[in-house]
Amino acid sequence: MNLFLSSEAKNKLLDLIRRMKHKQEVVAITRDSVSSAVLLSMDRFDSLMETIEILSDQKAMRTLRRSLKQAEKGQWVSHEMVFGREAS
């Protein structure tokens, strides 16, 4: 993660925004030597929000944990069994 002073970030804001679009960078903006804000791409933000939504869904997490335990035991379900047809 790159660190920028708030004054430096202000002067380079358009450049930082362009960088966010092309790289999945995260930039911390500091003020008085303390990280005060974070700049990240919209794709990265959307991804984080989706992850938070999934992690906060208790039913989805129970299902995921159960699936992981089954996978660890080698208990796989065929594509046909799940979707009712063979994979193409």
PDB file of N, CA, C and O in Angstrom:
ATOM      1  N   MET A   1       0.852  -1.169   0.000  1.00  0.00           N
ATOM      2  CA  MET A   1       0.000   0.000   0.000  1.00  0.00           C
ATOM      3  C   MET A   1       0.900   1.235   0.000  1.00  0.00           C
ATOM      4  O   MET A   1       1.848   1.333   0.779  1.00  0.00           O
ATOM      5  N   ASN A   2       0.586   2.153  -0.874  1.00  0.00           N
ATOM      6  CA  ASN A   2       1.334   3.397  -0.950  1.00  0.00           C
ATOM      7  C   ASN A   2       0.745   4.430   0.000  1.00  0.00           C
ATOM      8  O   ASN A   2      -0.469   4.492   0.197  1.00  0.00           O
ATOM      9  N   LEU A   3       1.608   5.226   0.575  1.00  0.00           N
ATOM     10  CA  LEU A   3       1.185   6.292   1.488  1.00  0.00           C
ATOM     11  C   LEU A   3       1.431   7.648   0.842  1.00  0.00           C
ATOM     12  O   LEU A   3       2.481   7.880   0.243  1.00  0.00           O
ATOM     13  N   PHE A   4       0.459   8.537   0.970  1.00  0.00           N
ATOM     14  CA  PHE A   4       0.586   9.900   0.479  1.00  0.00           C
ATOM     15  C   PHE A   4       0.133  10.861   1.562  1.00  0.00           C
ATOM     16  O   PHE A   4      -0.865  10.624   2.242  1.00  0.00           O
ATOM     17  N   LEU A   5       0.868  11.938   1.715  1.00  0.00           N
ATOM     18  CA  LEU A   5       0.410  13.018   2.585  1.00  0.00           C
ATOM     19  C   LEU A   5      -0.847  13.610   1.958  1.00  0.00           C
ATOM     20  O   LEU A   5      -0.983  13.603   0.734  1.00  0.00           O
ATOM     21  N   SER A   6      -1.756  14.115   2.763  1.00  0.00           N
ATOM     22  CA  SER A   6      -3.006  14.657   2.219  1.00  0.00           C
ATOM     23  C   SER A   6      -2.747  15.766   1.195  1.00  0.00           C
ATOM     24  O   SER A   6      -3.435  15.841   0.177  1.00  0.00           O
ATOM     25  N   SER A   7      -1.764  16.622   1.458  1.00  0.00           N
ATOM     26  CA  SER A   7      -1.457  17.696   0.506  1.00  0.00           C
ATOM     27  C   SER A   7      -0.931  17.131  -0.811  1.00  0.00           C
ATOM     28  O   SER A   7      -1.265  17.637  -1.882  1.00  0.00           O
ATOM     29  N   GLU A   8      -0.116  16.092  -0.735  1.00  0.00           N
ATOM     30  CA  GLU A   8       0.419  15.448  -1.933  1.00  0.00           C
ATOM     31  C   GLU A   8      -0.702  14.746  -2.707  1.00  0.00           C
ATOM     32  O   GLU A   8      -0.757  14.823  -3.934  1.00  0.00           O
ATOM     33  N   ALA A   9      -1.582  14.072  -1.990  1.00  0.00           N
ATOM     34  CA  ALA A   9      -2.715  13.391  -2.627  1.00  0.00           C
ATOM     35  C   ALA A   9      -3.627  14.398  -3.313  1.00  0.00           C
ATOM     36  O   ALA A   9      -4.132  14.139  -4.406  1.00  0.00           O
ATOM     37  N   LYS A  10      -3.835  15.524  -2.688  1.00  0.00           N
ATOM     38  CA  LYS A  10      -4.671  16.574  -3.269  1.00  0.00           C
ATOM     39  C   LYS A  10      -4.079  17.046  -4.593  1.00  0.00           C
ATOM     40  O   LYS A  10      -4.800  17.207  -5.577  1.00  0.00           O
ATOM     41  N   ASN A  11      -2.769  17.265  -4.617  1.00  0.00           N
ATOM     42  CA  ASN A  11      -2.098  17.742  -5.827  1.00  0.00           C
ATOM     43  C   ASN A  11      -2.051  16.684  -6.932  1.00  0.00           C
ATOM     44  O   ASN A  11      -1.996  17.022  -8.114  1.00  0.00           O
ATOM     45  N   LYS A  12      -2.071  15.415  -6.549  1.00  0.00           N
ATOM     46  CA  LYS A  12      -1.942  14.316  -7.518  1.00  0.00           C
ATOM     47  C   LYS A  12      -3.240  13.530  -7.692  1.00  0.00           C
ATOM     48  O   LYS A  12      -3.215  12.414  -8.212  1.00  0.00           O
ATOM     49  N   LEU A  13      -4.358  14.085  -7.271  1.00  0.00           N
ATOM     50  CA  LEU A  13      -5.606  13.319  -7.237  1.00  0.00           C
ATOM     51  C   LEU A  13      -5.972  12.716  -8.590  1.00  0.00           C
ATOM     52  O   LEU A  13      -6.280  11.526  -8.659  1.00  0.00           O
ATOM     53  N   LEU A  14      -5.948  13.496  -9.660  1.00  0.00           N
ATOM     54  CA  LEU A  14      -6.320  12.945 -10.968  1.00  0.00           C
ATOM     55  C   LEU A  14      -5.387  11.817 -11.388  1.00  0.00           C
ATOM     56  O   LEU A  14      -5.838  10.812 -11.939  1.00  0.00           O
ATOM     57  N   ASP A  15      -4.096  11.973 -11.132  1.00  0.00           N
ATOM     58  CA  ASP A  15      -3.138  10.922 -11.439  1.00  0.00           C
ATOM     59  C   ASP A  15      -3.414   9.677 -10.601  1.00  0.00           C
ATOM     60  O   ASP A  15      -3.354   8.558 -11.112  1.00  0.00           O
ATOM     61  N   LEU A  16      -3.711   9.862  -9.337  1.00  0.00           N
ATOM     62  CA  LEU A  16      -4.024   8.719  -8.470  1.00  0.00           C
ATOM     63  C   LEU A  16      -5.273   7.991  -8.953  1.00  0.00           C
ATOM     64  O   LEU A  16      -5.318   6.761  -8.950  1.00  0.00           O
ATOM     65  N   ILE A  17      -6.280   8.744  -9.365  1.00  0.00           N
ATOM     66  CA  ILE A  17      -7.520   8.125  -9.870  1.00  0.00           C
ATOM     67  C   ILE A  17      -7.217   7.314 -11.126  1.00  0.00           C
ATOM     68  O   ILE A  17      -7.726   6.203 -11.277  1.00  0.00           O
ATOM     69  N   ARG A  18      -6.405   7.846 -12.022  1.00  0.00           N
ATOM     70  CA  ARG A  18      -6.024   7.106 -13.234  1.00  0.00           C
ATOM     71  C   ARG A  18      -5.287   5.815 -12.866  1.00  0.00           C
ATOM     72  O   ARG A  18      -5.521   4.769 -13.472  1.00  0.00           O
ATOM     73  N   ARG A  19      -4.403   5.891 -11.880  1.00  0.00           N
ATOM     74  CA  ARG A  19      -3.670   4.711 -11.439  1.00  0.00           C
ATOM     75  C   ARG A  19      -4.614   3.652 -10.885  1.00  0.00           C
ATOM     76  O   ARG A  19      -4.407   2.458 -11.103  1.00  0.00           O
ATOM     77  N   MET A  20      -5.640   4.080 -10.175  1.00  0.00           N
ATOM     78  CA  MET A  20      -6.602   3.135  -9.607  1.00  0.00           C
ATOM     79  C   MET A  20      -7.311   2.357 -10.712  1.00  0.00           C
ATOM     80  O   MET A  20      -7.611   1.174 -10.557  1.00  0.00           O
ATOM     81  N   LYS A  21      -7.571   3.029 -11.817  1.00  0.00           N
ATOM     82  CA  LYS A  21      -8.287   2.397 -12.918  1.00  0.00           C
ATOM     83  C   LYS A  21      -7.459   1.288 -13.561  1.00  0.00           C
ATOM     84  O   LYS A  21      -8.009   0.268 -13.977  1.00  0.00           O
ATOM     85  N   HIS A  22      -6.140   1.480 -13.645  1.00  0.00           N
ATOM     86  CA  HIS A  22      -5.282   0.538 -14.349  1.00  0.00           C
ATOM     87  C   HIS A  22      -4.626  -0.497 -13.438  1.00  0.00           C
ATOM     88  O   HIS A  22      -4.248  -1.575 -13.896  1.00  0.00           O
ATOM     89  N   LYS A  23      -4.491  -0.184 -12.185  1.00  0.00           N
ATOM     90  CA  LYS A  23      -3.865  -1.105 -11.236  1.00  0.00           C
ATOM     91  C   LYS A  23      -4.813  -1.298 -10.059  1.00  0.00           C
ATOM     92  O   LYS A  23      -5.620  -0.421  -9.748  1.00  0.00           O
ATOM     93  N   GLN A  24      -4.711  -2.421  -9.427  1.00  0.00           N
ATOM     94  CA  GLN A  24      -5.553  -2.663  -8.249  1.00  0.00           C
ATOM     95  C   GLN A  24      -4.824  -2.198  -6.991  1.00  0.00           C
ATOM     96  O   GLN A  24      -4.756  -2.917  -5.994  1.00  0.00           O
ATOM     97  N   GLU A  25      -4.286  -0.997  -7.054  1.00  0.00           N
ATOM     98  CA  GLU A  25      -3.565  -0.410  -5.927  1.00  0.00           C
ATOM     99  C   GLU A  25      -4.521   0.114  -4.866  1.00  0.00           C
ATOM    100  O   GLU A  25      -5.686   0.407  -5.138  1.00  0.00           O
ATOM    101  N   VAL A  26      -4.012   0.220  -3.688  1.00  0.00           N
ATOM    102  CA  VAL A  26      -4.712   0.887  -2.602  1.00  0.00           C
ATOM    103  C   VAL A  26      -3.767   1.956  -2.080  1.00  0.00           C
ATOM    104  O   VAL A  26      -2.592   1.688  -1.830  1.00  0.00           O
ATOM    105  N   VAL A  27      -4.278   3.155  -1.920  1.00  0.00           N
ATOM    106  CA  VAL A  27      -3.468   4.278  -1.461  1.00  0.00           C
ATOM    107  C   VAL A  27      -4.020   4.769  -0.131  1.00  0.00           C
ATOM    108  O   VAL A  27      -5.211   5.058  -0.011  1.00  0.00           O
ATOM    109  N   ALA A  28      -3.157   4.861   0.853  1.00  0.00           N
ATOM    110  CA  ALA A  28      -3.549   5.437   2.146  1.00  0.00           C
ATOM    111  C   ALA A  28      -3.137   6.907   2.135  1.00  0.00           C
ATOM    112  O   ALA A  28      -2.038   7.258   1.706  1.00  0.00           O
ATOM    113  N   ILE A  29      -4.031   7.745   2.609  1.00  0.00           N
ATOM    114  CA  ILE A  29      -3.766   9.177   2.679  1.00  0.00           C
ATOM    115  C   ILE A  29      -3.612   9.546   4.144  1.00  0.00           C
ATOM    116  O   ILE A  29      -4.482   9.277   4.973  1.00  0.00           O
ATOM    117  N   THR A  30      -2.469  10.174   4.439  1.00  0.00           N
ATOM    118  CA  THR A  30      -2.163  10.501   5.831  1.00  0.00           C
ATOM    119  C   THR A  30      -2.328  11.994   6.091  1.00  0.00           C
ATOM    120  O   THR A  30      -2.148  12.837   5.212  1.00  0.00           O
ATOM    121  N   ARG A  31      -2.671  12.267   7.312  1.00  0.00           N
ATOM    122  CA  ARG A  31      -2.776  13.649   7.771  1.00  0.00           C
ATOM    123  C   ARG A  31      -2.191  13.684   9.174  1.00  0.00           C
ATOM    124  O   ARG A  31      -2.598  12.911  10.041  1.00  0.00           O
ATOM    125  N   ASP A  32      -1.256  14.562   9.392  1.00  0.00           N
ATOM    126  CA  ASP A  32      -0.567  14.643  10.685  1.00  0.00           C
ATOM    127  C   ASP A  32       0.022  13.279  11.078  1.00  0.00           C
ATOM    128  O   ASP A  32      -0.064  12.855  12.231  1.00  0.00           O
ATOM    129  N   SER A  33       0.620  12.610  10.089  1.00  0.00           N
ATOM    130  CA  SER A  33       1.292  11.316  10.274  1.00  0.00           C
ATOM    131  C   SER A  33       0.367  10.172  10.660  1.00  0.00           C
ATOM    132  O   SER A  33       0.825   9.141  11.152  1.00  0.00           O
ATOM    133  N   VAL A  34      -0.927  10.345  10.442  1.00  0.00           N
ATOM    134  CA  VAL A  34      -1.899   9.300  10.760  1.00  0.00           C
ATOM    135  C   VAL A  34      -2.691   8.975   9.488  1.00  0.00           C
ATOM    136  O   VAL A  34      -3.177   9.878   8.807  1.00  0.00           O
ATOM    137  N   SER A  35      -2.813   7.694   9.177  1.00  0.00           N
ATOM    138  CA  SER A  35      -3.634   7.310   8.023  1.00  0.00           C
ATOM    139  C   SER A  35      -5.069   7.730   8.279  1.00  0.00           C
ATOM    140  O   SER A  35      -5.674   7.341   9.278  1.00  0.00           O
ATOM    141  N   SER A  36      -5.610   8.534   7.361  1.00  0.00           N
ATOM    142  CA  SER A  36      -6.935   9.107   7.568  1.00  0.00           C
ATOM    143  C   SER A  36      -7.962   8.671   6.535  1.00  0.00           C
ATOM    144  O   SER A  36      -9.166   8.723   6.787  1.00  0.00           O
ATOM    145  N   ALA A  37      -7.481   8.238   5.367  1.00  0.00           N
ATOM    146  CA  ALA A  37      -8.405   7.854   4.301  1.00  0.00           C
ATOM    147  C   ALA A  37      -7.721   6.843   3.394  1.00  0.00           C
ATOM    148  O   ALA A  37      -6.504   6.664   3.434  1.00  0.00           O
ATOM    149  N   VAL A  38      -8.540   6.188   2.575  1.00  0.00           N
ATOM    150  CA  VAL A  38      -8.033   5.201   1.630  1.00  0.00           C
ATOM    151  C   VAL A  38      -8.656   5.481   0.270  1.00  0.00           C
ATOM    152  O   VAL A  38      -9.839   5.806   0.171  1.00  0.00           O
ATOM    153  N   LEU A  39      -7.855   5.354  -0.764  1.00  0.00           N
ATOM    154  CA  LEU A  39      -8.320   5.513  -2.132  1.00  0.00           C
ATOM    155  C   LEU A  39      -8.127   4.186  -2.837  1.00  0.00           C
ATOM    156  O   LEU A  39      -7.031   3.626  -2.822  1.00  0.00           O
ATOM    157  N   LEU A  40      -9.193   3.672  -3.460  1.00  0.00           N
ATOM    158  CA  LEU A  40      -9.107   2.419  -4.182  1.00  0.00           C
ATOM    159  C   LEU A  40     -10.051   2.468  -5.367  1.00  0.00           C
ATOM    160  O   LEU A  40     -10.958   3.299  -5.415  1.00  0.00           O
ATOM    161  N   SER A  41      -9.838   1.578  -6.321  1.00  0.00           N
ATOM    162  CA  SER A  41     -10.667   1.558  -7.520  1.00  0.00           C
ATOM    163  C   SER A  41     -12.096   1.144  -7.175  1.00  0.00           C
ATOM    164  O   SER A  41     -12.350   0.516  -6.147  1.00  0.00           O
ATOM    165  N   MET A  42     -13.017   1.510  -8.057  1.00  0.00           N
ATOM    166  CA  MET A  42     -14.417   1.127  -7.859  1.00  0.00           C
ATOM    167  C   MET A  42     -14.569  -0.386  -7.910  1.00  0.00           C
ATOM    168  O   MET A  42     -15.367  -0.956  -7.167  1.00  0.00           O
ATOM    169  N   ASP A  43     -13.806  -1.042  -8.787  1.00  0.00           N
ATOM    170  CA  ASP A  43     -13.853  -2.517  -8.859  1.00  0.00           C
ATOM    171  C   ASP A  43     -13.431  -3.134  -7.533  1.00  0.00           C
ATOM    172  O   ASP A  43     -14.069  -4.063  -7.037  1.00  0.00           O
ATOM    173  N   ARG A  44     -12.355  -2.612  -6.969  1.00  0.00           N
ATOM    174  CA  ARG A  44     -11.862  -3.124  -5.685  1.00  0.00           C
ATOM    175  C   ARG A  44     -12.885  -2.874  -4.584  1.00  0.00           C
ATOM    176  O   ARG A  44     -13.129  -3.746  -3.750  1.00  0.00           O
ATOM    177  N   PHE A  45     -13.487  -1.678  -4.581  1.00  0.00           N
ATOM    178  CA  PHE A  45     -14.507  -1.338  -3.591  1.00  0.00           C
ATOM    179  C   PHE A  45     -15.705  -2.277  -3.722  1.00  0.00           C
ATOM    180  O   PHE A  45     -16.180  -2.822  -2.726  1.00  0.00           O
ATOM    181  N   ASP A  46     -16.197  -2.468  -4.959  1.00  0.00           N
ATOM    182  CA  ASP A  46     -17.338  -3.364  -5.178  1.00  0.00           C
ATOM    183  C   ASP A  46     -17.033  -4.770  -4.694  1.00  0.00           C
ATOM    184  O   ASP A  46     -17.880  -5.425  -4.087  1.00  0.00           O
ATOM    185  N   SER A  47     -15.814  -5.232  -4.967  1.00  0.00           N
ATOM    186  CA  SER A  47     -15.396  -6.562  -4.534  1.00  0.00           C
ATOM    187  C   SER A  47     -15.403  -6.682  -3.012  1.00  0.00           C
ATOM    188  O   SER A  47     -15.877  -7.676  -2.461  1.00  0.00           O
ATOM    189  N   LEU A  48     -14.881  -5.673  -2.347  1.00  0.00           N
ATOM    190  CA  LEU A  48     -14.879  -5.676  -0.881  1.00  0.00           C
ATOM    191  C   LEU A  48     -16.303  -5.661  -0.316  1.00  0.00           C
ATOM    192  O   LEU A  48     -16.596  -6.366   0.650  1.00  0.00           O
ATOM    193  N   MET A  49     -17.178  -4.863  -0.914  1.00  0.00           N
ATOM    194  CA  MET A  49     -18.563  -4.793  -0.437  1.00  0.00           C
ATOM    195  C   MET A  49     -19.271  -6.131  -0.639  1.00  0.00           C
ATOM    196  O   MET A  49     -20.038  -6.567   0.220  1.00  0.00           O
ATOM    197  N   GLU A  50     -19.017  -6.783  -1.775  1.00  0.00           N
ATOM    198  CA  GLU A  50     -19.616  -8.091  -2.026  1.00  0.00           C
ATOM    199  C   GLU A  50     -19.106  -9.123  -1.019  1.00  0.00           C
ATOM    200  O   GLU A  50     -19.875  -9.948  -0.525  1.00  0.00           O
ATOM    201  N   THR A  51     -17.825  -9.072  -0.722  1.00  0.00           N
ATOM    202  CA  THR A  51     -17.247  -9.983   0.267  1.00  0.00           C
ATOM    203  C   THR A  51     -17.877  -9.764   1.633  1.00  0.00           C
ATOM    204  O   THR A  51     -18.219 -10.727   2.319  1.00  0.00           O
ATOM    205  N   ILE A  52     -18.034  -8.522   2.030  1.00  0.00           N
ATOM    206  CA  ILE A  52     -18.660  -8.209   3.318  1.00  0.00           C
ATOM    207  C   ILE A  52     -20.096  -8.724   3.352  1.00  0.00           C
ATOM    208  O   ILE A  52     -20.549  -9.269   4.359  1.00  0.00           O
ATOM    209  N   GLU A  53     -20.803  -8.546   2.240  1.00  0.00           N
ATOM    210  CA  GLU A  53     -22.194  -9.008   2.162  1.00  0.00           C
ATOM    211  C   GLU A  53     -22.271 -10.527   2.323  1.00  0.00           C
ATOM    212  O   GLU A  53     -23.123 -11.030   3.055  1.00  0.00           O
ATOM    213  N   ILE A  54     -21.396 -11.249   1.652  1.00  0.00           N
ATOM    214  CA  ILE A  54     -21.385 -12.710   1.754  1.00  0.00           C
ATOM    215  C   ILE A  54     -21.021 -13.141   3.168  1.00  0.00           C
ATOM    216  O   ILE A  54     -21.674 -14.011   3.744  1.00  0.00           O
ATOM    217  N   LEU A  55     -19.978 -12.533   3.730  1.00  0.00           N
ATOM    218  CA  LEU A  55     -19.534 -12.910   5.074  1.00  0.00           C
ATOM    219  C   LEU A  55     -20.583 -12.603   6.138  1.00  0.00           C
ATOM    220  O   LEU A  55     -20.612 -13.254   7.183  1.00  0.00           O
ATOM    221  N   SER A  56     -21.433 -11.629   5.886  1.00  0.00           N
ATOM    222  CA  SER A  56     -22.452 -11.278   6.876  1.00  0.00           C
ATOM    223  C   SER A  56     -23.740 -12.090   6.698  1.00  0.00           C
ATOM    224  O   SER A  56     -24.651 -11.991   7.520  1.00  0.00           O
ATOM    225  N   ASP A  57     -23.819 -12.886   5.637  1.00  0.00           N
ATOM    226  CA  ASP A  57     -24.987 -13.730   5.385  1.00  0.00           C
ATOM    227  C   ASP A  57     -24.773 -15.069   6.091  1.00  0.00           C
ATOM    228  O   ASP A  57     -24.027 -15.918   5.604  1.00  0.00           O
ATOM    229  N   GLN A  58     -25.428 -15.254   7.238  1.00  0.00           N
ATOM    230  CA  GLN A  58     -25.206 -16.449   8.050  1.00  0.00           C
ATOM    231  C   GLN A  58     -25.556 -17.740   7.315  1.00  0.00           C
ATOM    232  O   GLN A  58     -24.855 -18.743   7.452  1.00  0.00           O
ATOM    233  N   LYS A  59     -26.624 -17.718   6.546  1.00  0.00           N
ATOM    234  CA  LYS A  59     -27.026 -18.926   5.817  1.00  0.00           C
ATOM    235  C   LYS A  59     -25.979 -19.284   4.767  1.00  0.00           C
ATOM    236  O   LYS A  59     -25.610 -20.451   4.634  1.00  0.00           O
ATOM    237  N   ALA A  60     -25.503 -18.301   4.029  1.00  0.00           N
ATOM    238  CA  ALA A  60     -24.481 -18.556   3.009  1.00  0.00           C
ATOM    239  C   ALA A  60     -23.198 -19.077   3.653  1.00  0.00           C
ATOM    240  O   ALA A  60     -22.555 -19.979   3.116  1.00  0.00           O
ATOM    241  N   MET A  61     -22.828 -18.515   4.793  1.00  0.00           N
ATOM    242  CA  MET A  61     -21.601 -18.946   5.460  1.00  0.00           C
ATOM    243  C   MET A  61     -21.732 -20.371   6.000  1.00  0.00           C
ATOM    244  O   MET A  61     -20.774 -21.142   5.938  1.00  0.00           O
ATOM    245  N   ARG A  62     -22.900 -20.729   6.527  1.00  0.00           N
ATOM    246  CA  ARG A  62     -23.111 -22.111   6.985  1.00  0.00           C
ATOM    247  C   ARG A  62     -22.965 -23.080   5.815  1.00  0.00           C
ATOM    248  O   ARG A  62     -22.327 -24.126   5.934  1.00  0.00           O
ATOM    249  N   THR A  63     -23.566 -22.715   4.682  1.00  0.00           N
ATOM    250  CA  THR A  63     -23.494 -23.561   3.492  1.00  0.00           C
ATOM    251  C   THR A  63     -22.057 -23.677   3.010  1.00  0.00           C
ATOM    252  O   THR A  63     -21.613 -24.768   2.651  1.00  0.00           O
ATOM    253  N   LEU A  64     -21.330 -22.576   2.996  1.00  0.00           N
ATOM    254  CA  LEU A  64     -19.938 -22.583   2.557  1.00  0.00           C
ATOM    255  C   LEU A  64     -19.072 -23.448   3.479  1.00  0.00           C
ATOM    256  O   LEU A  64     -18.255 -24.236   3.002  1.00  0.00           O
ATOM    257  N   ARG A  65     -19.247 -23.303   4.795  1.00  0.00           N
ATOM    258  CA  ARG A  65     -18.473 -24.120   5.745  1.00  0.00           C
ATOM    259  C   ARG A  65     -18.759 -25.617   5.546  1.00  0.00           C
ATOM    260  O   ARG A  65     -17.847 -26.443   5.549  1.00  0.00           O
ATOM    261  N   ARG A  66     -20.044 -25.942   5.376  1.00  0.00           N
ATOM    262  CA  ARG A  66     -20.418 -27.342   5.164  1.00  0.00           C
ATOM    263  C   ARG A  66     -19.782 -27.865   3.875  1.00  0.00           C
ATOM    264  O   ARG A  66     -19.266 -28.983   3.848  1.00  0.00           O
ATOM    265  N   SER A  67     -19.816 -27.074   2.822  1.00  0.00           N
ATOM    266  CA  SER A  67     -19.225 -27.484   1.547  1.00  0.00           C
ATOM    267  C   SER A  67     -17.719 -27.686   1.666  1.00  0.00           C
ATOM    268  O   SER A  67     -17.168 -28.638   1.113  1.00  0.00           O
ATOM    269  N   LEU A  68     -17.057 -26.789   2.389  1.00  0.00           N
ATOM    270  CA  LEU A  68     -15.608 -26.925   2.575  1.00  0.00           C
ATOM    271  C   LEU A  68     -15.267 -28.196   3.348  1.00  0.00           C
ATOM    272  O   LEU A  68     -14.300 -28.883   3.020  1.00  0.00           O
ATOM    273  N   LYS A  69     -16.058 -28.508   4.373  1.00  0.00           N
ATOM    274  CA  LYS A  69     -15.829 -29.742   5.137  1.00  0.00           C
ATOM    275  C   LYS A  69     -16.022 -30.969   4.252  1.00  0.00           C
ATOM    276  O   LYS A  69     -15.248 -31.924   4.321  1.00  0.00           O
ATOM    277  N   GLN A  70     -17.068 -30.934   3.417  1.00  0.00           N
ATOM    278  CA  GLN A  70     -17.317 -32.058   2.512  1.00  0.00           C
ATOM    279  C   GLN A  70     -16.166 -32.207   1.515  1.00  0.00           C
ATOM    280  O   GLN A  70     -15.743 -33.325   1.218  1.00  0.00           O
ATOM    281  N   ALA A  71     -15.661 -31.092   1.002  1.00  0.00           N
ATOM    282  CA  ALA A  71     -14.548 -31.133   0.048  1.00  0.00           C
ATOM    283  C   ALA A  71     -13.297 -31.695   0.699  1.00  0.00           C
ATOM    284  O   ALA A  71     -12.570 -32.468   0.076  1.00  0.00           O
ATOM    285  N   GLU A  72     -13.035 -31.318   1.942  1.00  0.00           N
ATOM    286  CA  GLU A  72     -11.873 -31.839   2.662  1.00  0.00           C
ATOM    287  C   GLU A  72     -11.946 -33.352   2.818  1.00  0.00           C
ATOM    288  O   GLU A  72     -10.922 -34.036   2.828  1.00  0.00           O
ATOM    289  N   LYS A  73     -13.175 -33.872   2.939  1.00  0.00           N
ATOM    290  CA  LYS A  73     -13.380 -35.312   3.091  1.00  0.00           C
ATOM    291  C   LYS A  73     -13.468 -36.021   1.745  1.00  0.00           C
ATOM    292  O   LYS A  73     -13.631 -37.240   1.694  1.00  0.00           O
ATOM    293  N   GLY A  74     -13.360 -35.256   0.646  1.00  0.00           N
ATOM    294  CA  GLY A  74     -13.458 -35.848  -0.680  1.00  0.00           C
ATOM    295  C   GLY A  74     -14.873 -36.178  -1.087  1.00  0.00           C
ATOM    296  O   GLY A  74     -15.085 -36.993  -1.985  1.00  0.00           O
ATOM    297  N   GLN A  75     -15.833 -35.569  -0.452  1.00  0.00           N
ATOM    298  CA  GLN A  75     -17.245 -35.808  -0.759  1.00  0.00           C
ATOM    299  C   GLN A  75     -17.707 -34.793  -1.810  1.00  0.00           C
ATOM    300  O   GLN A  75     -18.196 -33.710  -1.488  1.00  0.00           O
ATOM    301  N   TRP A  76     -17.534 -35.183  -3.080  1.00  0.00           N
ATOM    302  CA  TRP A  76     -17.870 -34.291  -4.180  1.00  0.00           C
ATOM    303  C   TRP A  76     -19.234 -34.646  -4.758  1.00  0.00           C
ATOM    304  O   TRP A  76     -19.663 -35.798  -4.699  1.00  0.00           O
ATOM    305  N   VAL A  77     -19.899 -33.662  -5.308  1.00  0.00           N
ATOM    306  CA  VAL A  77     -21.189 -33.868  -5.971  1.00  0.00           C
ATOM    307  C   VAL A  77     -20.960 -33.595  -7.453  1.00  0.00           C
ATOM    308  O   VAL A  77     -20.318 -32.609  -7.817  1.00  0.00           O
ATOM    309  N   SER A  78     -21.485 -34.467  -8.302  1.00  0.00           N
ATOM    310  CA  SER A  78     -21.267 -34.326  -9.740  1.00  0.00           C
ATOM    311  C   SER A  78     -22.024 -33.119 -10.294  1.00  0.00           C
ATOM    312  O   SER A  78     -23.010 -32.657  -9.720  1.00  0.00           O
ATOM    313  N   HIS A  79     -21.532 -32.630 -11.420  1.00  0.00           N
ATOM    314  CA  HIS A  79     -22.177 -31.513 -12.121  1.00  0.00           C
ATOM    315  C   HIS A  79     -23.620 -31.886 -12.475  1.00  0.00           C
ATOM    316  O   HIS A  79     -24.542 -31.088 -12.309  1.00  0.00           O
ATOM    317  N   GLU A  80     -23.788 -33.096 -12.958  1.00  0.00           N
ATOM    318  CA  GLU A  80     -25.116 -33.573 -13.350  1.00  0.00           C
ATOM    319  C   GLU A  80     -26.071 -33.590 -12.151  1.00  0.00           C
ATOM    320  O   GLU A  80     -27.242 -33.233 -12.279  1.00  0.00           O
ATOM    321  N   MET A  81     -25.568 -34.003 -11.005  1.00  0.00           N
ATOM    322  CA  MET A  81     -26.399 -34.059  -9.811  1.00  0.00           C
ATOM    323  C   MET A  81     -26.846 -32.654  -9.379  1.00  0.00           C
ATOM    324  O   MET A  81     -27.974 -32.470  -8.922  1.00  0.00           O
ATOM    325  N   VAL A  82     -25.966 -31.680  -9.527  1.00  0.00           N
ATOM    326  CA  VAL A  82     -26.289 -30.306  -9.136  1.00  0.00           C
ATOM    327  C   VAL A  82     -27.193 -29.633 -10.150  1.00  0.00           C
ATOM    328  O   VAL A  82     -28.196 -29.017  -9.790  1.00  0.00           O
ATOM    329  N   PHE A  83     -26.829 -29.754 -11.441  1.00  0.00           N
ATOM    330  CA  PHE A  83     -27.521 -28.986 -12.475  1.00  0.00           C
ATOM    331  C   PHE A  83     -28.493 -29.809 -13.321  1.00  0.00           C
ATOM    332  O   PHE A  83     -29.200 -29.262 -14.167  1.00  0.00           O
ATOM    333  N   GLY A  84     -28.527 -31.108 -13.094  1.00  0.00           N
ATOM    334  CA  GLY A  84     -29.476 -31.949 -13.809  1.00  0.00           C
ATOM    335  C   GLY A  84     -29.083 -32.294 -15.232  1.00  0.00           C
ATOM    336  O   GLY A  84     -29.885 -32.848 -15.984  1.00  0.00           O
ATOM    337  N   ARG A  85     -27.841 -31.965 -15.608  1.00  0.00           N
ATOM    338  CA  ARG A  85     -27.354 -32.309 -16.953  1.00  0.00           C
ATOM    339  C   ARG A  85     -25.829 -32.404 -16.871  1.00  0.00           C
ATOM    340  O   ARG A  85     -25.201 -31.893 -15.943  1.00  0.00           O
ATOM    341  N   GLU A  86     -25.265 -33.066 -17.859  1.00  0.00           N
ATOM    342  CA  GLU A  86     -23.813 -33.212 -17.878  1.00  0.00           C
ATOM    343  C   GLU A  86     -23.157 -31.923 -18.327  1.00  0.00           C
ATOM    344  O   GLU A  86     -23.735 -31.153 -19.093  1.00  0.00           O
ATOM    345  N   ALA A  87     -21.939 -31.693 -17.843  1.00  0.00           N
ATOM    346  CA  ALA A  87     -21.168 -30.521 -18.257  1.00  0.00           C
ATOM    347  C   ALA A  87     -20.822 -30.629 -19.732  1.00  0.00           C
ATOM    348  O   ALA A  87     -20.541 -31.717 -20.235  1.00  0.00           O
ATOM    349  N   SER A  88     -20.844 -29.497 -20.421  1.00  0.00           N
ATOM    350  CA  SER A  88     -20.500 -29.530 -21.845  1.00  0.00           C
ATOM    351  C   SER A  88     -19.107 -29.066 -22.092  1.00  0.00           C
ATOM    352  O   SER A  88     -18.661 -29.033 -23.239  1.00  0.00           O
TER     353      SER A  88
END
